[in-house]
Structure formats: C-alpha cells, structure tokens
C-alpha cells in the first residue's frame, strides 16, 4: 500500500502536466474499443462453437472426436505462422486497417462454415468446416494482439489497464456465450445449422461497424507521453530487442504456457466431464462460470492495478492461486457426482487465471518498451498458441480407452477415455510455470519510467513565464 500511495500523486501530476502539453483523450476511443471488443467476442464464439457439443457434432457428421478437436486446434496452429505477419501489420500498416481486414476474415469464415447446409449435394462437410475455421483463425491473430496497442495509442495512462482488460476479456466472454449457447441450440442434431447461422450475426455486425465507424489508426493528438513513442522501434529491430530481453522472455514463456493450458482446458472440458457422467449442459455451465468469474476478476484486478501499478505482484499472485485450483480440479474431475465442487473450482480457475491476462499483457509492454505494442503483445500470444498446440496434443495423446463399464454420457460412439494422467499433467505444467515466474521474473516498468523522466525533464525546463503560454498547446487541434 505504501507503493500505491506514492504512485497516486505522481499519476495526478502526470495527468495535469499532460493537459498542459496538449495530450488529449478523444471520446471516439470508446467506439474503437467497442468495435474491437465485438470483433474479439465474435471470433471467440466461432472458435469454441463446436467444443461444447463435440460428441453430437461428431455423431452427426460421422467424424471422430479428434477431427472435431481440430476445428478448435486449427486456431492455435494457424496463429503460429500468421502471428508474425499480424505483428508486422499492427505496427507497420496500422490499427484501423488491421481491424477491418480482421473483420472481413472473421465474417467470411463464419459464412463458409454454413455452406454444407445450404447445398444438399455436399457429402463431406468437414473441409468446409475446417476452411471456415481457418479463415477465422487468421482473423484471430489480428484481433487478439490489438487491445494492448489500442490502449497505448488511444487511452490516457490511468485508463490503459482497464481498456486493455475490456478488449482482452471480450474474447473469453465470447467463449462463455459459446459454452452456454451451443448446448442450448444443439440439444438434437437438427439444431446444428441454426447454431452455425446464429454465430454469423455478431461477425456480420462487427464487420459493418469496422467499415463504417473506424476512421483513423491513431488520434490527432496523443493521450500520453508513452503514446508519442509508440512503435518507435522498427519491426525487425523490435523483435531482436525482445529476444535479448531476459525478463520479457521469461514472462512470454510462462504466460504463453498459461494461455496454452487455458485454451486446452476450454476445448477439452466437455470431453473430460462427460466420461464421469456429466451432461453437455453442465459442462457448458462450468465453462460459462469459468469465463464469467474470469471477466469479473479481470475487471476488479484491472481497476486495482490502474491505481496501484502493481503489475508484477498481481501477475505472480494470480499465477500461484491458479495453480492451486488446477491441482484441485485435476483430482475432483475424476470423481462422479461432484457438480457443486466442479462448478466452484471452474469459477475460481476463471477468477484467478483469466483476471491475470490483461495485466500480463500490460506488463509485457512495460518491460519491453520502446518496442511496439503489437510486437510485445503479439509475440507472447504466438508463443502461447504454440505451447497450446503442444499441450493439447500431449493431453489428448496421454488418454486411454476405458475397458470397464462406465456412466459416460459421451456420444462419439468410440468408448469413454481416461483423462486422469492428462489432468495431472496439466496441473503440473501450470505449477511449473508459476514457480518459474515467481522466482526468476524481475523487471523495471520501462514505459512508466520513460513517461516519468519526460515529465520531470519538462518540469525542470519550463520556466514560470513559459508555463503561462503552455495552455495554448492544449487548445491546438
């Protein structure tokens, strides 16, 4: 708390000085944030629309569960090579055009998935489902990197973590909706076309708003000193600086591992629970609680960190608490009739784990400044997607078919799987990443330090006579 008390006067002084220097926050920043959030939300619903009803989809299309898993896993695979391109687009082409291209890819993918139901003569729908998912996966690499850059370019210092939280948490909010909506719409196989059609609506709306409401990538006047120096390093030079930044590499590996574990958890949750007799509706509820409490935790933690600037402490504590809950889930998920315990654990996993995501993204930008926000945030996510592929392949590869009778409610027709070893491995990996982060990650807040140095330099160089004329800068358009 002593640190928080020291930060607030400095933040107030920086805000007042920013007004004198012509730093300005425009109201339309919220419109940009709304469009980006809706796009992120839609992309997440498209990613996880199949996972909560994986067994029903597999039975309807005569596919294996592994093929259905690939409809979600393709997001992670595609994002690895395309992620580097997306980083360059964000830092070189600009936020506006990146968002518009992303919106078109997302909308096109959502439509492409429905083509098998529009043409009766199509016998094998899997290529269309996979093709649509691949287009949406290309869109993901643009939209998921954008919140940190939008927050840096358009929002003042005291709103950056909150803006990043809103943009970032719209993605898990989409996962929440998919977890609830897909089981509700696909109670029978006849509901599959309806489900696919409904998910087109937010994708189309996001595309329309991106085209009509976004006019510029950066505001006419920057909202902070940090925004003035945004993307000050060239693309390749920035990547080289990141690869030589020890603190950034540690954060990227550990937080990327967390992203991979959370992605695998979201995709595999229904398959893990149905083996022990839990219904798709209950698995969807657990997924919704996982996301809902995560959004709540992110809101609370982001508002707190915006005031205190305790980025590192918040991330480390969040990681440790998440690891403890993962261990409990790995054990309880192997028992029958534990609905209340599982619902509680999924809620805690979201509250402690998802709440860390926007703070970790801000911390990545802080410890890598002056590298562009697109590169700093994007490389973390690309690494997280790569780790997610490895984790998911490893978890599914360690499962075995159960020979003995079971209370399984799985509908893939291939017999239930034993997930015990996989769940224990997931808990072990999360604990390993947490311990590594706690013991080895230490960094300075370079962006905040640069802003403080600039403000201090200006205060020393500005005479009382010159200060009388400074307010004129604020009126300059």
C-alpha positions as CSV (number, residue, x, y, z in Angstrom):
1,X,0.0,0.0,0.0
2,X,2.9,2.3,0.6
3,X,3.8,2.0,-3.1
4,X,0.2,2.7,-4.1
5,X,0.2,6.0,-2.1
6,X,3.5,7.0,-3.8
7,X,2.1,6.3,-7.2
8,X,-1.2,8.3,-7.0
9,X,0.3,11.8,-6.6
10,X,2.7,11.1,-9.4
11,X,-0.1,9.9,-11.6
12,X,-2.1,13.1,-10.8
13,X,0.9,15.3,-11.6
14,X,1.5,13.5,-14.9
15,X,-2.2,13.9,-15.8
16,X,-2.1,17.6,-15.1
17,X,1.1,18.1,-17.0
18,X,-0.3,16.1,-19.9
19,X,-3.2,18.6,-20.1
20,X,-0.7,21.4,-20.3
21,X,1.3,19.7,-23.0
22,X,-1.7,19.0,-25.3
23,X,-2.2,15.3,-24.5
24,X,-5.8,14.6,-25.2
25,X,-8.1,11.6,-24.9
26,X,-10.9,11.6,-27.6
27,X,-14.4,10.3,-26.9
28,X,-14.3,8.1,-30.1
29,X,-11.7,5.9,-28.4
30,X,-14.6,4.1,-26.8
31,X,-16.2,3.5,-30.3
32,X,-12.9,1.9,-31.4
33,X,-12.8,-0.2,-28.2
34,X,-16.4,-1.3,-28.8
35,X,-15.7,-2.4,-32.4
36,X,-12.6,-4.3,-31.3
37,X,-14.3,-5.9,-28.4
38,X,-17.3,-7.1,-30.5
39,X,-14.9,-8.5,-33.1
40,X,-12.9,-10.3,-30.4
41,X,-16.1,-11.6,-28.9
42,X,-17.4,-12.9,-32.2
43,X,-14.1,-14.6,-33.1
44,X,-14.1,-16.4,-29.7
45,X,-17.6,-17.7,-30.2
46,X,-16.6,-19.1,-33.6
47,X,-13.5,-20.7,-32.2
48,X,-15.3,-22.6,-29.4
49,X,-18.7,-23.2,-31.0
50,X,-18.1,-26.9,-31.7
51,X,-16.3,-27.8,-28.4
52,X,-19.3,-27.8,-26.0
53,X,-21.2,-30.2,-28.3
54,X,-18.2,-32.1,-29.7
55,X,-19.8,-35.5,-29.3
56,X,-23.1,-34.5,-31.1
57,X,-21.2,-32.9,-34.0
58,X,-19.0,-36.0,-34.4
59,X,-22.0,-38.3,-34.4
60,X,-24.0,-36.2,-36.9
61,X,-21.1,-35.8,-39.4
62,X,-19.7,-39.3,-38.9
63,X,-16.4,-37.8,-37.6
64,X,-14.1,-38.8,-34.9
65,X,-13.7,-36.7,-31.7
66,X,-10.1,-35.9,-32.8
67,X,-11.4,-34.4,-36.0
68,X,-13.8,-32.2,-34.0
69,X,-10.9,-31.2,-31.7
70,X,-9.0,-30.0,-34.8
71,X,-11.8,-27.5,-35.6
72,X,-10.6,-25.7,-32.4
73,X,-7.0,-26.7,-32.6
74,X,-6.7,-25.1,-36.0
75,X,-6.9,-21.7,-34.4
76,X,-3.7,-22.4,-32.5
77,X,-1.9,-24.0,-35.4
78,X,-2.7,-21.2,-37.9
79,X,-1.9,-18.4,-35.5
80,X,1.8,-19.6,-35.1
81,X,3.0,-18.7,-38.7
82,X,0.4,-15.9,-39.3
83,X,1.1,-14.3,-35.9
84,X,4.4,-12.8,-37.0
85,X,2.7,-11.3,-40.1
86,X,-0.1,-9.9,-37.8
87,X,2.6,-8.2,-35.6
88,X,4.1,-6.5,-38.6
89,X,0.6,-5.4,-39.8
90,X,-0.3,-3.9,-36.5
91,X,3.0,-2.0,-36.0
92,X,3.5,-1.0,-39.7
93,X,0.2,-0.9,-41.6
94,X,-1.9,0.5,-38.7
95,X,-4.6,-0.5,-36.2
96,X,-7.6,0.6,-38.4
97,X,-6.7,-1.4,-41.5
98,X,-5.7,-4.4,-39.4
99,X,-9.1,-4.3,-37.7
100,X,-11.0,-4.0,-41.0
101,X,-9.1,-6.9,-42.6
102,X,-9.7,-9.0,-39.4
103,X,-13.4,-8.2,-39.5
104,X,-13.7,-9.4,-43.2
105,X,-11.8,-12.6,-42.5
106,X,-13.9,-13.3,-39.4
107,X,-17.2,-12.8,-41.3
108,X,-16.1,-14.8,-44.3
109,X,-15.1,-17.7,-42.1
110,X,-18.5,-17.7,-40.3
111,X,-20.3,-17.9,-43.6
112,X,-18.1,-20.5,-45.1
113,X,-18.8,-22.9,-42.3
114,X,-22.5,-22.9,-43.2
115,X,-22.1,-23.8,-46.9
116,X,-22.7,-27.6,-46.4
117,X,-26.2,-26.8,-45.1
118,X,-27.0,-24.5,-48.0
119,X,-26.1,-27.1,-50.7
120,X,-27.6,-30.5,-50.1
121,X,-25.3,-32.2,-52.6
122,X,-22.2,-31.6,-50.5
123,X,-21.5,-35.0,-48.9
124,X,-18.4,-34.2,-46.9
125,X,-18.8,-31.1,-44.8
126,X,-15.5,-31.3,-42.9
127,X,-13.4,-29.4,-45.5
128,X,-15.9,-26.5,-45.3
129,X,-16.0,-26.5,-41.5
130,X,-12.2,-26.6,-41.4
131,X,-11.9,-23.9,-44.1
132,X,-14.2,-21.6,-42.3
133,X,-12.4,-22.2,-39.0
134,X,-9.1,-21.5,-40.8
135,X,-10.3,-18.1,-42.0
136,X,-11.5,-17.2,-38.5
137,X,-8.1,-18.3,-37.2
138,X,-6.4,-15.8,-39.5
139,X,-8.6,-13.1,-38.1
140,X,-7.8,-14.1,-34.5
141,X,-4.1,-13.3,-34.9
142,X,-5.0,-9.7,-35.7
143,X,-7.8,-9.1,-33.2
144,X,-6.2,-10.8,-30.2
145,X,-3.0,-8.7,-30.4
146,X,-4.8,-5.4,-30.7
147,X,-6.1,-4.5,-27.2
148,X,-2.7,-3.5,-25.8
149,X,-1.9,-1.4,-28.9
150,X,-5.3,0.3,-28.8
151,X,-4.9,1.1,-25.1
152,X,-1.5,2.6,-25.7
153,X,-2.4,4.7,-28.7
154,X,-5.9,6.0,-27.6
155,X,-6.2,5.9,-23.8
156,X,-4.5,8.0,-21.1
157,X,-2.2,6.3,-18.6
158,X,-4.8,5.9,-15.9
159,X,-7.2,4.0,-18.2
160,X,-4.7,1.8,-20.1
161,X,-5.1,-1.3,-18.0
162,X,-8.9,-1.0,-17.9
163,X,-9.1,-0.5,-21.7
164,X,-6.8,-3.5,-22.2
165,X,-9.0,-5.5,-19.9
166,X,-12.2,-4.7,-21.8
167,X,-10.7,-5.5,-25.2
168,X,-8.9,-8.7,-23.9
169,X,-11.8,-10.0,-21.8
170,X,-14.3,-9.7,-24.7
171,X,-12.6,-12.9,-26.0
172,X,-13.3,-15.1,-23.0
173,X,-16.8,-13.5,-22.9
174,X,-17.3,-15.0,-26.4
175,X,-16.2,-18.3,-25.0
176,X,-18.7,-18.0,-22.2
177,X,-21.5,-17.4,-24.7
178,X,-20.4,-20.4,-26.9
179,X,-20.3,-22.6,-23.8
180,X,-23.9,-21.7,-23.0
181,X,-25.4,-21.2,-26.4
182,X,-24.1,-24.2,-28.3
183,X,-25.5,-26.8,-25.9
184,X,-28.8,-24.9,-25.8
185,X,-29.1,-24.8,-29.6
186,X,-27.8,-28.3,-30.3
187,X,-29.9,-30.5,-28.0
188,X,-30.6,-32.5,-31.1
189,X,-28.6,-32.8,-34.3
190,X,-31.2,-30.8,-36.2
191,X,-30.1,-27.7,-34.3
192,X,-26.6,-27.6,-35.8
193,X,-27.5,-25.4,-38.8
194,X,-29.3,-23.0,-36.5
195,X,-26.2,-22.8,-34.3
196,X,-23.9,-22.0,-37.2
197,X,-26.3,-19.4,-38.6
198,X,-26.7,-17.5,-35.3
199,X,-22.9,-17.2,-34.9
200,X,-22.9,-15.3,-38.2
201,X,-24.8,-12.4,-36.7
202,X,-22.1,-10.8,-34.4
203,X,-19.5,-11.5,-37.1
204,X,-21.5,-9.5,-39.6
205,X,-22.3,-6.7,-37.2
206,X,-18.6,-6.4,-36.2
207,X,-17.6,-6.2,-39.9
208,X,-20.2,-3.5,-40.6
209,X,-19.1,-1.4,-37.7
210,X,-15.4,-1.7,-38.5
211,X,-16.0,-0.4,-42.0
212,X,-18.3,2.5,-41.1
213,X,-17.1,3.6,-37.7
214,X,-13.3,3.4,-37.8
215,X,-11.7,6.4,-39.5
216,X,-8.1,6.5,-38.3
217,X,-5.5,4.3,-36.6
218,X,-4.1,7.0,-34.2
219,X,-5.8,10.1,-32.7
220,X,-4.8,13.6,-33.9
221,X,-3.1,14.3,-30.5
222,X,-1.6,11.5,-28.3
223,X,-3.2,10.8,-24.9
224,X,0.1,10.3,-23.1
225,X,3.9,10.5,-23.5
226,X,4.0,6.8,-24.0
227,X,1.7,7.0,-27.0
228,X,4.1,9.6,-28.5
229,X,6.8,7.0,-28.6
230,X,4.6,4.0,-29.6
231,X,6.2,1.7,-32.1
232,X,9.4,3.7,-32.0
233,X,11.4,0.7,-32.9
234,X,11.4,-0.8,-36.4
235,X,9.7,-4.2,-36.8
236,X,12.8,-6.5,-37.0
237,X,14.8,-4.3,-34.6
238,X,11.9,-4.6,-32.1
239,X,11.9,-8.4,-32.4
240,X,15.7,-8.5,-31.8
241,X,15.3,-6.4,-28.7
242,X,12.6,-8.7,-27.4
243,X,14.7,-11.8,-27.9
244,X,17.5,-10.2,-25.9
245,X,15.2,-9.1,-23.1
246,X,15.5,-11.7,-20.4
247,X,12.5,-10.5,-18.3
248,X,10.3,-10.5,-21.4
249,X,11.4,-14.0,-22.5
250,X,10.6,-15.4,-19.0
251,X,7.2,-13.6,-19.0
252,X,6.4,-14.8,-22.6
253,X,7.2,-18.4,-21.8
254,X,5.3,-18.6,-18.6
255,X,2.3,-16.5,-19.6
256,X,2.3,-18.2,-23.0
257,X,2.2,-21.6,-21.2
258,X,-0.8,-20.3,-19.2
259,X,-2.6,-19.3,-22.5
260,X,-1.9,-22.8,-23.9
261,X,-3.3,-24.5,-20.8
262,X,-6.4,-22.3,-20.6
263,X,-7.0,-22.9,-24.4
264,X,-6.7,-26.7,-23.9
265,X,-8.9,-26.6,-20.8
266,X,-11.7,-24.7,-22.7
267,X,-11.6,-27.1,-25.7
268,X,-11.4,-30.4,-23.7
269,X,-13.7,-29.6,-20.7
270,X,-16.8,-31.3,-22.2
271,X,-14.8,-34.4,-23.1
272,X,-13.3,-34.7,-19.7
273,X,-16.6,-34.3,-17.8
274,X,-18.8,-36.5,-20.0
275,X,-16.6,-39.5,-19.1
276,X,-17.8,-39.2,-15.5
277,X,-21.5,-38.9,-16.4
278,X,-21.8,-35.1,-16.5
279,X,-24.1,-33.7,-19.2
280,X,-23.2,-31.3,-22.0
281,X,-25.4,-28.7,-20.3
282,X,-23.4,-29.0,-17.1
283,X,-20.1,-28.8,-19.0
284,X,-21.4,-25.7,-20.7
285,X,-22.3,-24.2,-17.3
286,X,-18.8,-24.9,-15.9
287,X,-17.3,-23.3,-19.0
288,X,-19.6,-20.3,-18.5
289,X,-18.7,-19.9,-14.8
290,X,-15.0,-20.2,-15.8
291,X,-15.3,-17.3,-18.1
292,X,-17.9,-15.2,-16.2
293,X,-15.8,-15.2,-13.0
294,X,-12.7,-14.5,-15.1
295,X,-14.3,-11.4,-16.5
296,X,-15.3,-10.3,-13.0
297,X,-11.8,-10.9,-11.7
298,X,-10.2,-9.1,-14.6
299,X,-12.4,-6.0,-14.0
300,X,-11.6,-5.9,-10.3
301,X,-7.9,-6.5,-10.8
302,X,-7.5,-4.1,-13.7
303,X,-9.1,-1.2,-11.8
304,X,-6.8,-2.0,-8.8
305,X,-3.7,-2.1,-11.0
306,X,-4.6,1.1,-12.8
307,X,-4.5,2.8,-9.4
308,X,-1.5,1.0,-7.8
309,X,0.6,0.0,-10.8
310,X,1.5,-3.3,-9.0
311,X,1.7,-5.3,-12.3
312,X,4.3,-7.8,-11.3
313,X,2.8,-8.6,-7.9
314,X,-0.7,-9.1,-9.3
315,X,0.6,-11.5,-12.0
316,X,2.7,-13.6,-9.7
317,X,-0.1,-14.0,-7.1
318,X,-2.7,-14.8,-9.7
319,X,-0.5,-17.5,-11.2
320,X,0.1,-19.2,-7.9
321,X,-3.5,-19.2,-6.9
322,X,-4.5,-20.6,-10.3
323,X,-2.0,-23.5,-9.9
324,X,-3.5,-24.4,-6.6
325,X,-7.0,-24.6,-8.1
326,X,-5.8,-26.6,-11.1
327,X,-4.4,-29.3,-8.8
328,X,-7.8,-29.5,-7.1
329,X,-9.7,-29.7,-10.4
330,X,-7.4,-32.4,-11.7
331,X,-8.4,-34.6,-8.7
332,X,-12.1,-33.7,-8.4
333,X,-12.8,-34.1,-12.2
334,X,-12.1,-37.8,-11.9
335,X,-14.9,-38.3,-9.4
336,X,-18.7,-38.7,-10.1
337,X,-21.5,-36.6,-8.6
338,X,-19.3,-33.6,-7.7
339,X,-21.3,-30.9,-9.5
340,X,-21.0,-28.3,-6.8
341,X,-17.3,-28.8,-6.3
342,X,-16.6,-28.7,-10.0
343,X,-18.7,-25.6,-10.6
344,X,-16.9,-23.9,-7.7
345,X,-13.4,-24.9,-9.0
346,X,-14.2,-23.7,-12.5
347,X,-15.3,-20.4,-11.1
348,X,-12.1,-20.0,-9.1
349,X,-10.0,-21.0,-12.1
350,X,-11.5,-18.2,-14.1
351,X,-11.4,-15.6,-11.3
352,X,-7.7,-16.2,-10.6
353,X,-6.5,-17.2,-14.0
354,X,-8.3,-15.1,-16.6
355,X,-8.0,-11.9,-14.4
356,X,-4.2,-12.1,-14.9
357,X,-4.4,-12.0,-18.7
358,X,-4.8,-8.2,-19.4
359,X,-2.4,-7.3,-16.6
360,X,0.2,-9.7,-18.1
361,X,-0.2,-8.1,-21.5
362,X,0.3,-4.6,-20.0
363,X,3.4,-6.0,-18.1
364,X,4.8,-7.3,-21.4
365,X,4.5,-3.8,-22.9
366,X,6.0,-2.2,-19.8
367,X,9.1,-4.5,-19.7
368,X,9.8,-4.3,-23.4
369,X,9.3,-0.5,-24.1
370,X,10.1,1.1,-26.6
371,X,9.3,-2.0,-28.7
372,X,5.9,-1.6,-30.4
373,X,2.8,-2.9,-28.5
374,X,1.8,-5.2,-31.4
375,X,5.2,-7.0,-31.2
376,X,5.3,-7.1,-27.4
377,X,1.8,-8.5,-27.0
378,X,1.7,-10.5,-30.2
379,X,4.9,-12.5,-29.6
380,X,3.6,-13.6,-26.2
381,X,0.3,-14.8,-27.8
382,X,2.1,-16.5,-30.7
383,X,4.3,-18.4,-28.2
384,X,1.1,-19.2,-26.1
385,X,-0.6,-20.6,-29.2
386,X,2.4,-22.8,-30.0
387,X,2.5,-24.0,-26.4
388,X,-1.2,-24.6,-26.6
389,X,-0.8,-26.9,-29.6
390,X,1.9,-28.9,-27.7
391,X,-0.2,-29.1,-24.5
392,X,-3.4,-30.1,-26.3
393,X,-1.7,-32.8,-28.4
394,X,0.1,-34.1,-25.3
395,X,-3.1,-34.2,-23.2
396,X,-5.1,-36.0,-25.8
397,X,-2.2,-38.3,-26.6
398,X,-2.0,-39.5,-23.0
399,X,-5.6,-40.6,-22.8
400,X,-6.6,-44.3,-23.0
401,X,-9.8,-46.0,-23.8
402,X,-11.7,-47.4,-20.8
403,X,-12.4,-51.1,-21.0
404,X,-14.7,-51.4,-18.0
405,X,-18.4,-50.3,-17.9
406,X,-18.8,-46.6,-17.3
407,X,-21.5,-44.0,-16.6
408,X,-20.2,-42.0,-19.5
409,X,-22.6,-39.6,-21.3
410,X,-20.1,-39.2,-24.3
411,X,-21.8,-39.7,-27.6
412,X,-18.9,-40.2,-30.0
413,X,-19.6,-44.0,-30.0
414,X,-15.9,-44.9,-29.5
415,X,-16.0,-45.6,-25.8
416,X,-15.0,-43.3,-22.9
417,X,-11.5,-42.0,-22.3
418,X,-9.4,-42.0,-19.2
419,X,-8.2,-38.4,-18.5
420,X,-6.5,-38.9,-15.2
421,X,-2.9,-38.7,-16.3
422,X,-3.7,-35.8,-18.7
423,X,-5.4,-33.7,-16.0
424,X,-2.5,-34.3,-13.5
425,X,0.0,-33.2,-16.2
426,X,-2.0,-30.0,-16.9
427,X,-1.9,-29.2,-13.2
428,X,1.8,-30.0,-13.0
429,X,2.6,-27.7,-16.0
430,X,0.7,-24.8,-14.5
431,X,2.5,-25.2,-11.2
432,X,5.9,-25.3,-13.0
433,X,5.2,-22.1,-15.0
434,X,4.0,-20.4,-11.8
435,X,7.1,-21.3,-9.8
436,X,9.4,-20.2,-12.7
437,X,7.7,-16.9,-13.0
438,X,7.8,-16.2,-9.2
439,X,11.5,-17.0,-8.8
440,X,13.0,-15.7,-12.0
441,X,10.9,-12.8,-13.3
442,X,12.0,-9.3,-12.3
443,X,11.7,-6.2,-14.3
444,X,11.5,-2.4,-14.4
445,X,8.5,-0.6,-15.8
446,X,10.2,1.0,-18.7
447,X,7.3,2.8,-20.2
448,X,6.2,4.4,-17.0
449,X,9.8,5.3,-16.2
450,X,10.2,6.9,-19.7
451,X,7.0,8.9,-19.1
452,X,8.1,10.0,-15.6
453,X,11.5,11.1,-16.9
454,X,9.9,13.1,-19.7
455,X,7.5,14.8,-17.3
456,X,10.4,15.5,-14.9
457,X,12.5,16.9,-17.7
458,X,9.8,19.2,-18.9
459,X,9.0,20.4,-15.3
460,X,12.7,21.4,-14.9
461,X,13.0,23.1,-18.3
462,X,9.7,25.0,-18.2
463,X,10.0,28.5,-16.6
464,X,7.1,30.2,-14.9
465,X,6.9,32.7,-17.7
466,X,6.8,29.9,-20.3
467,X,4.2,28.0,-18.3
468,X,1.8,30.9,-18.8
469,X,1.8,30.1,-22.5
470,X,1.7,26.3,-22.3
471,X,-2.1,26.0,-22.0
472,X,-2.3,27.4,-25.6
473,X,-0.9,24.0,-26.7
474,X,-3.9,22.2,-25.2
475,X,-6.2,24.2,-27.5
476,X,-4.2,23.4,-30.6
477,X,-6.0,20.8,-32.7
